Amino acid sequence: MKKFRRLFPVSLLVVMAFALVLSACGGSETPVPTQDVAQIQTQSAQTVVADMTAAAPAATEAPPGATPDPNIPVAVVPTPASGEPAAIANYNTAIFSGPGTNYVVYGAFLGGRTAQVVGKSEDSLWWAVSVPVAPDGNGWVDAAWVTVSGADGVPVLPTPPVPPTVELVPPAPEDPQATAIANAYVRTGPATNFPAYGIAPAGVTARVLGKSEDGQWWTVRLDPQYVGTGYGWVEAQYTTAQNVEGIQVIESPDATTTEAPPPPPAGVPTVTAVDFVNVRSGPGTTFSIYVVAPPGAAGEAVGKSADGGWWQVKISTQYAPDGLGWVSADWVTTQGTENVPVVESPPAPPAVQPTPPPSGTTGCVLVSQTPADGTAITIGTPFDTTWVVQNTGTATWNTQDYDIGFVGALNNVYLHTGVDRYDLSATVAPGATYNFTVPMLAPFGPGQFGEMWQVILGNQVLCQFYVYITVP
């Protein structure tokens, strides 16, 4: 153990940064094979920084809501042939995954550009256009922002359900973080053909845990109360990021088979996938995944859950012995399902415990902490703080090179009563956890107090963690 204490003063900058961290703390599946990387890169390589202005038609002022964030990628849409139904963008606008601004944004639709019209919404306020990179091949534009021709005979398309909003864990000010610049999918893996957990709304910021091997996706922290694994993937081109220099690379999850259900007979109740959809053993995200149904796949609906949030469908007995699986109502459209009976749910499996994503050589994550942040502790009372951190890298932490060190204290009021830096007392294998306890003393005056610590390898910070308390 290194026996020294505060040989160097904590800089004002560190303390100020930590104060911001603490102020932010108040109040409170397995996927399918990765899509063609070239397709992702084609989409990613396009920007609208200059092109949106240059290509826009002359206009005195765009209507409110027409112009999207200028940093979102341009939607890649085919130009319609002569005589085909067509939509010309009157202003720079956006293409959505459904007929409404509460759906995911596929990209910018530049003023003066033309897209092929393939359908219209049930209320005729939105046009569906061809977007080959979209899961079902279609996107939606607001009829108020486009001029349409030759579209009198296009079909009325069913309205897809609005995907659920994903609960993202907000970062501390100095954490790696990404903010959605448009409604974006949070998926189970780093490609658009992985099933999605839901939507990260525009303007929401998430704690970044790492990046994909190709650098095109961020791994973000999700609330484990809603997503058991505790993390998901957001396409980087739909975000702005901060503090992500040197962020660890996260391995892509293993693949799950994608296969459509058996074709339903004519006239039976059906559900049709609007994206890649997990088919599970029961009506809930804690149930195991049998197979993934691709967009446009239709299956016979034979039952529904008591809350109406899940449909039971017929699938191949290759995946389920009884030939039945469950899909979320958030990811399918229905036809003729009015009289489908309620089916009793199988027993729920144990809740999935949060797990850190598989990373590269180095990395760690905080697993638990005692006392909880915000705990009230009487003036002058001694107490211990224990953090449990997990080695999420592939290298073993040894006792010679890895240390745990004090970073800073809120308002420069120290809580710990021991040294500022500790050697590890034992090696920590990849995936193993390490308990770190620091003796502390509540200050002799009321207020809010806290400290930040970190796991370090030389000059490299593996992870940081903190505690804050309230003295009544």
SVG drawing of the C-alpha trace seen along z (x, -y; Angstrom):
<svg xmlns="http://www.w3.org/2000/svg" viewBox="-64 -36 68 66">
<polyline fill="none" stroke="black" stroke-width="0.4" points="0.0,0.0 1.2,-3.5 1.3,-5.4 0.9,-9.1 -1.8,-11.7 -2.6,-14.7 1.0,-15.3 -0.5,-17.4 -3.5,-19.8 -6.6,-19.0 -6.9,-21.6 -9.7,-24.0 -10.7,-22.7 -11.2,-19.2 -13.2,-20.3 -15.4,-22.5 -16.0,-19.6 -16.8,-17.3 -19.3,-19.8 -21.1,-19.7 -21.1,-15.9 -22.7,-15.9 -25.2,-18.6 -26.3,-16.4 -27.0,-13.5 -29.8,-15.0 -33.2,-13.3 -32.6,-10.6 -31.7,10.4 -29.8,11.3 -29.4,9.9 -29.1,10.8 -26.2,10.6 -24.8,7.2 -26.0,5.6 -23.7,4.7 -21.1,2.3 -20.8,0.5 -24.4,-0.4 -23.9,-2.0 -20.9,-3.9 -22.7,-5.2 -25.4,-6.7 -22.8,-7.9 -20.6,-9.6 -23.3,-12.1 -23.9,-15.4 -26.1,-18.3 -23.9,-21.1 -23.5,-22.8 -25.8,-20.8 -29.1,-21.7 -28.6,-25.4 -27.3,-25.0 -30.1,-22.7 -33.0,-24.4 -35.5,-26.3 -35.8,-30.0 -38.2,-30.8 -38.7,-33.8 -39.2,-31.7 -39.6,-28.0 -42.8,-27.1 -42.3,-26.1 -41.3,-22.5 -40.1,-22.1 -36.4,-22.5 -34.6,-19.7 -31.3,-19.8 -28.7,-20.6 -26.4,-17.9 -28.6,-14.9 -27.6,-12.7 -29.3,-13.2 -31.9,-10.4 -30.9,-8.3 -34.0,-8.0 -34.3,-6.9 -35.5,-9.4 -38.8,-8.3 -39.1,-7.6 -41.1,-9.8 -44.8,-9.4 -44.3,-7.7 -45.9,-9.1 -43.5,-11.8 -43.0,-14.2 -40.8,-17.3 -39.6,-18.8 -40.6,-22.5 -38.3,-23.1 -35.6,-21.2 -37.6,-18.7 -37.2,-15.2 -38.3,-11.6 -39.8,-9.7 -40.4,-6.1 -44.2,-6.7 -46.8,-9.4 -45.9,-11.8 -43.0,-13.7 -42.9,-11.3 -41.4,-8.6 -37.7,-7.9 -36.0,-10.2 -34.5,-8.4 -32.8,-11.5 -33.1,-14.9 -35.2,-15.4 -33.6,-18.4 -35.6,-21.2 -35.9,-20.7 -35.2,-17.0 -37.7,-14.4 -38.7,-11.0 -40.9,-8.2 -44.3,-8.1 -45.5,-4.6 -48.5,-5.3 -50.4,-7.7 -51.5,-7.8 -55.1,-6.9 -55.8,-10.6 -54.0,-11.7 -51.8,-14.1 -48.6,-12.1 -47.0,-10.5 -45.0,-7.3 -41.9,-7.4 -39.3,-4.8 -36.3,-4.7 -34.3,-1.6 -32.2,-1.7 -35.3,-1.7 -36.2,1.7 -39.5,1.9 -38.2,-0.2 -40.5,-3.1 -40.4,-6.5 -42.9,-9.2 -43.0,-12.9 -45.4,-15.6 -47.8,-16.5 -47.6,-20.2 -43.9,-20.4 -44.0,-18.7 -45.7,-19.0 -47.0,-15.6 -47.9,-14.6 -49.3,-11.4 -50.2,-9.9 -54.0,-9.6 -53.8,-5.8 -51.3,-5.1 -52.6,-2.8 -53.4,-3.8 -50.8,-2.2 -51.5,-1.0 -50.1,-3.3 -47.3,-1.6 -47.3,-1.9 -45.2,-4.6 -42.2,-2.9 -41.8,-3.2 -39.4,-5.7 -36.2,-4.2 -35.2,-5.3 -31.6,-6.4 -29.3,-7.0 -28.1,-10.6 -24.4,-11.2 -22.5,-13.3 -21.0,-16.5 -17.5,-15.0 -18.8,-11.5 -18.6,-10.4 -21.9,-11.3 -24.0,-11.5 -27.1,-13.7 -29.7,-12.7 -30.1,-15.4 -33.2,-13.6 -35.4,-10.8 -33.2,-7.7 -33.5,-4.0 -31.8,-2.4 -31.0,1.1 -29.8,4.4 -26.7,4.3 -24.6,2.0 -26.6,2.3 -30.0,1.3 -31.1,5.0 -30.8,5.6 -34.2,5.4 -34.8,2.1 -35.6,1.4 -37.3,-1.9 -36.6,-5.5 -34.1,-8.0 -36.0,-11.3 -34.2,-14.3 -32.4,-16.3 -32.0,-13.5 -28.4,-12.8 -27.1,-9.4 -24.0,-8.1 -21.7,-6.5 -20.0,-3.3 -18.1,-2.6 -18.3,-2.4 -18.7,0.3 -15.8,1.9 -16.4,-0.2 -16.9,-3.4 -20.4,-4.0 -22.4,-3.3 -22.3,-4.3 -23.0,-1.9 -25.2,-3.8 -26.3,-3.1 -30.0,-2.2 -32.1,-2.0 -31.9,1.7 -35.3,1.5 -36.7,1.5 -33.8,3.2 -32.2,5.9 -28.8,5.8 -28.5,2.1 -27.1,1.0 -28.0,0.5 -26.7,-0.9 -27.4,-4.3 -26.2,-5.2 -23.5,-7.9 -24.6,-9.9 -27.8,-10.9 -26.0,-12.2 -23.5,-14.8 -20.9,-13.4 -18.6,-14.8 -15.8,-13.4 -15.5,-10.3 -11.8,-10.5 -10.2,-7.2 -13.5,-5.5 -13.3,-1.7 -14.4,0.5 -17.3,2.8 -17.7,6.1 -20.7,6.7 -23.2,9.1 -23.6,12.7 -26.1,13.3 -29.6,14.7 -31.4,16.4 -33.7,14.2 -36.7,16.1 -40.3,15.2 -43.1,17.1 -45.1,19.6 -47.3,17.7 -50.8,17.3 -53.8,18.7 -56.1,16.3 -58.7,14.7 -57.0,15.4 -56.0,12.7 -52.5,11.6 -49.7,9.4 -47.0,7.9 -43.6,6.7 -42.7,3.1 -39.0,3.6 -36.8,6.5 -38.8,8.0 -37.8,10.5 -40.1,13.5 -40.0,14.5 -41.1,17.4 -43.5,15.2 -45.1,11.7 -42.3,9.7 -38.7,8.6 -37.4,11.0 -38.5,14.0 -36.0,15.8 -35.8,15.1 -36.7,17.9 -36.0,16.1 -36.1,12.7 -38.9,11.8 -37.8,9.5 -39.7,6.4 -42.8,7.2 -43.1,10.7 -46.7,11.7 -47.7,14.4 -51.0,15.8 -52.1,14.3 -53.8,16.9 -53.8,15.0 -52.9,11.8 -51.7,10.9 -54.1,9.6 -52.8,6.1 -52.9,6.1 -49.2,5.4 -48.2,8.7 -49.5,11.0 -49.1,14.8 -48.2,16.0 -47.6,19.3 -43.9,20.0 -41.9,22.9 -41.6,25.9 -37.9,25.7 -37.7,22.8 -40.6,23.5 -41.8,27.1 -45.4,25.9 -45.0,23.8 -46.0,20.6 -44.1,17.3 -44.8,13.8 -44.2,10.4 -44.5,6.9 -47.5,4.9 -45.1,1.9 -43.5,3.4 -46.3,4.9 -49.5,3.8 -52.6,6.0 -55.4,7.2 -58.6,8.9 -57.4,9.3 -60.5,7.9 -61.7,11.3 -58.3,12.9 -58.7,14.4 -56.6,13.5 -54.1,16.2 -52.6,17.0 -49.0,16.0 -46.3,18.6 -44.5,18.1 -42.1,15.1 -38.4,16.0 -36.1,14.3 -35.3,10.7 -32.2,10.2 -29.4,8.6 -27.5,5.6 -24.3,6.7 -21.5,4.6 -21.0,4.8 -18.0,6.8 -15.1,4.5 -11.5,4.5 -8.3,4.8 -9.2,2.2 -12.4,1.0 -14.5,1.1 -18.0,0.2 -19.5,-0.5 -21.8,2.3 -23.0,1.1 -22.4,-1.4 -23.0,-1.8 -24.3,-4.2 -26.6,-5.3 -26.2,-8.8 -28.1,-11.4 -28.1,-9.4 -28.5,-11.6 -25.7,-11.1 -25.5,-12.9 -22.9,-15.6 -19.5,-14.2 -20.5,-10.5 -17.9,-8.0 -19.1,-5.8 -17.6,-3.6 -18.2,-3.9 -18.0,-0.7 -17.9,-0.6 -18.1,2.6 -16.4,2.2 -16.3,4.8 -13.4,5.5 -15.1,5.3 -11.8,5.6 -9.8,8.6 -6.7,7.9 -6.4,9.0 -5.9,6.1 -2.7,6.9 -1.7,5.4 1.4,3.7 0.1,1.6 -3.5,0.9 -4.5,-1.6 -7.6,-3.3 -7.1,-7.0 -8.9,-10.0 -9.9,-12.6 -11.6,-15.5 -14.1,-16.6 -17.2,-18.8 -16.4,-22.3 -13.0,-20.9 -14.4,-19.4 -12.8,-15.9 -14.8,-12.9 -12.2,-10.2 -9.9,-9.8 -7.3,-7.5 -4.8,-7.9 -5.5,-9.2 -4.3,-6.3 -4.5,-2.5 -2.9,0.5 -5.4,3.3 -5.4,5.8 -6.0,8.7 -5.9,9.4 -9.1,8.9 -9.8,11.2 -11.8,10.1 -15.5,10.1 -14.7,10.3 -15.6,7.6 -13.6,5.8 -14.8,4.3 -13.2,1.0 -14.0,-0.4 -12.9,-3.9 -13.4,-5.1 -15.1,-8.5 -16.3,-11.1 -19.4,-13.3 -18.4,-17.0 -19.2,-19.1 -21.7,-21.2 -24.9,-20.8 -24.9,-20.6 -24.2,-18.3 -20.8,-16.7 -19.2,-14.2 -16.0,-12.7 -14.9,-11.1 -12.5,-8.2 -11.2,-6.3 -9.5,-3.1 -6.3,-3.9 -3.6,-2.1 -0.6,-4.4 -2.0,-7.6 -5.1,-5.8 -8.4,-6.2 -10.5,-3.0 -13.6,-4.4 -14.7,-6.9 -17.2,-6.7 -18.4,-9.0 -20.6,-9.3 -22.5,-12.2 -24.2,-12.6 -26.5,-15.0 -25.7,-16.3 -28.9,-17.5"/>
</svg>
